[in-house]
């Protein structure tokens, strides 16, 4: 089994930036790139974004696992590949995922192979396999593969009849695939198609999802369709199950889209006053970490990020910087893993003065101290070459 794995590089883009910009070397925060996982538990490694250590842990346990325990083995494979993806080692993730499915497709006899694919293989690994096309640059092929997976979910759901366990399971899986398809459509600027895909999921039977409906409204906003966004937000406002912070955020986004930055700022400040300093990321599933790395940020975090944009649009550059820096001082370990936040702060530093680059170097040190592994470093706007 050891031949199926590739060695993980012992450096990363953040270390490259530190070596280029931070002098003397004593000012560079120490970073553990060894991947040592023995002294921490799983939960701590996830919450500290220690993807390198988790990937090595999964490999070590795979090598020492009982070959007959396929459920454990495939679960560890999912962990390994998810961590490699979060490390942004996409070529390595693709190579190891290909090695895994080559081995699975070689299972003999065919009946045993079918049993593994139908009963044991985690659905998340099937989703991961489709992602290989995305990393290869074949975005239409990626959509086709996801559509085939969605079709499978629908067929399996129908075949399950009224089974109280299988029907909800396949519906949930289909919903996850829809979310991934919509995310890809947004990336391809197919805004309306993404919104139309998600709208049926907002209310199924007697169960509504105000958070998802709010997301649909924000997708419409992104496409410039303020009327449709307002319609979705009105439905959320009328939903008794919707959280107050969700309604407040929607109420702030509409004036932002209309250019009423003063009203937007007031609404966003109200959110922050009610939930002061709560920027800590929420718990999340591993599949979400790969496909939606920012979906589990709290409303307060989103509010402070949006407030900085609203203040900038009013010409209040210094105040916008102070808002972001205040959030960073409050919970640095949570804030520095969010690339949109870092991009906005880096941009504001650039706009403020020629001393902005020195501020970005200070930000780089803080990010290196707190962020863990897998950060997309171009959000810092500091070229590595």
Residue, then its C-alpha position, 0 to 999 in steps of 0.5 A: x500500500x505504501x506505493x500508493x502515496x506520494x511524499x508531502x513537500x516539507x515547505x509551503x507558499x507561506x514559508x516562501x513569503x516569510x523567507x522573502x520578506x521578513x528579515x532578520x530571520x529571527x522575526x519569522x514565526x516558527x512553523x511546524x512543517x514536519x507533520x508530527x501528529x502524535x502529540x495532538x488529538x484529531x479535533x485539535x488538528x482540525x481546529x488548528x488547520x493542521x492538514x499536513x499532520x492529519x494527512x500524515x496521520x491518515x497515511x500512517x494508520x492506513x499502512x498499519x490497518x487491517x486490510x480486511x477492514x474496508x470501512x476504516x480504510x476507505x474512511x482514512x482515504x477520505x481523510x487523507x485526500x481531503x487534507x491534501x486538497x486543503x494543503x492545495x496539493x491538487x496534483x498529489x491529491x489527483x494522483x493518490x485518488x487515481x491510485x485508490x480507484x485503480x485498486x478498487x476497480x481491480x477487485x476480483x471477482x466482479x461481485x465483490x467489486x460491486x459490493x464495495x462500490x455499492x455498500x462500502x465506498x464513502x459517497x464523499x470519495x465519489x464526489x472527490x473523484x469528480x473533483x479531479x476533472x476540476x483540478x485538471x482544468x476540465x470544468x465542463x467535464x466536472x459539471x458533467x461528472x457532478x450531474x451524473x452523480x446527482x442522477x445516481x442520487x435520484x435513482x437510488x432515492x426512487x429505488x429506496x421506496x419509503x425506507x425511512x433511512x435510505x430516502x433521507x440519506x440519498x436526498x441529503x447526498x443529492x442536496x450536497x451535490x446540488x450545492x457543489x454544482x451551484x458553486x461551480x456555476x457561480x464560478x463560471x458566471x452562470x448566476x441565474x442557473x445556480x440560483x434556479x438549481x438551489x431554489x427547490x431545495x429551500x423548501x421541501x415538504x414542511x421543512x424550510x431552510x432560511x439559510x439556503x434561501x438567503x444564500x439564493x438571494x445573495x446569489x441573485x445579488x451577485x448577478x445584479x438581480x436586486x428584485x429577485x434577491x429582495x423576493x427571497x429575503x422577504x420570504x426569509x423575513x416571514x419565516x418564523x424559523x429564521x434566525x434574527x442575525x440572518x434576517x439582519x444580514x439580509x437587511x444590510x446586503x440589500x442597501x449595499x447592492x443599491x449603493x446606500x452605504x450609510x444604511x448598510x453600515x448602520x445595519x452591519x454595526x447593529x449585528x456586531x453590537x448584538x454579537x460582539x467579538x464572536x468571530x469564531x468559526x463554527x464546526x463543519x464537516x470535512x467535505x465542506x472544508x474542501x468545497x466550501x471553506x468559508x461557509x461556516x464563518x459566523x454572522x459577526x465575521x461576515x458583518x465585519x468584513x462587509x462593514x469594511x467594504x461599506x466604510x471604504x465605499x464612503x471614503x472612510x479608509x482608516x475606519x475600515x482598517x480599524x474595524x478589520x484590525x479589531x476583529x483580528x485582535x479579538x480572535x486571530x486564530x479564527x480570522x487569519x484563515x479567512x482569505x476574503x478577510x485577508x484580501x480586504x485588509x491587504x487592499x485597504x493597507x495598499x490604499x492607505x499610504x506608501x507605508x502599506x507594504x510594511x503593514x502587509x509584512x506585519x500581517x504576514x507575520x500574524x498569518x504565519x503565527x496563527x493560520x496553520x496549513x493550506x492558506x491561499x497566499x495570494x490573498x495577502x497580495x505579496x508576490x512570491x517571485 
